[in-house]
Amino acid sequence: MALEDFLDAIEPSRRSLSVVNRSAPKPVLRMLETTFEDQSVHVDEQAVADHGDDVVVLSEETDDGREILATSPLEALMNTILLVNSDLYKTGQTDLDTFELPAVLTELDDVPFTLRGYPESDKEKLLLVAISRYIERHAWRSGAGRLRSSFQRLSRIKDERGTRAVYKKIASTDVQTHVYGVTDWTPPFDFGVRSHGGYTADYRDSWFVVYTPADDSLPGRPDKPPVALLALETEPKRWEGYWTFDSSLVADIDDYIARNM
């Protein structure tokens, strides 16, 4: 078994993002459409009476009709993925204390994505960057449990100021913080993380952020669920993956990493 086998662990769903009563400029809608272009998530625009302006609604088509899963202000999406680039996360201009991910993005769990990196797209991969930061903040706020994160190259932790600050902050808590990648840099002992280096495809091509809460935090703590992002670079600058709150799937991914990396 390999990490790529986990890509088939979920089934495509029928979800839509609807911009309701848009007053924001048309290019903002186009950016949202571009971000989810060629994905299984449909983007449209609706005018709804007696509804607020500039609201994004995430819904899913079920056998019983369309179910609303979450709503978020359009401005929240603009500030996290539409009007920013990945430098915002790399340089540390967004941090764990203030970062919030719109619910309509969080609730896109168990949706398979195929995303392109720059220069093919300057927005698609940003979605995974934002989800990664969400999981990192989730682990930090929990203050316990275990976080496993891959970087392809361990030197990214050193070279990206924002990433370095985030992982130093997480490692200062009781979260067991494991980092994975090709060994082109070794974190110093006082950094507080446990580094795992290798040169197989799992190290070179994977992008995962997997949080498992401490055993004693699970009962009655729905605010601390296990969560995992898993993506693989199947071609240069092209990623396939998803994120999930499915506790069984998160446990299987975590177990694979522990045993094989």
WOKAUR-V16363 format. One record per helix or strand of 2 or more residues. SS is the DSSP state (H for helix, E for strand). FROM is the first residue (numbers start at 1). TO is the last residue. If there is no record, write none. Layout:
SS|FROM|TO ; SS|FROM|TO
This chain:
H|3|8 ; E|15|20 ; H|26|35 ; E|41|46 ; E|55|62 ; E|65|73 ; H|74|82 ; H|87|90 ; H|103|106 ; E|113|116 ; H|124|142 ; E|146|153 ; H|155|159 ; H|161|171 ; E|176|182 ; H|189|191 ; E|194|197 ; H|201|205 ; E|206|212 ; H|215|218 ; H|222|224 ; E|227|235 ; E|238|244 ; H|247|260
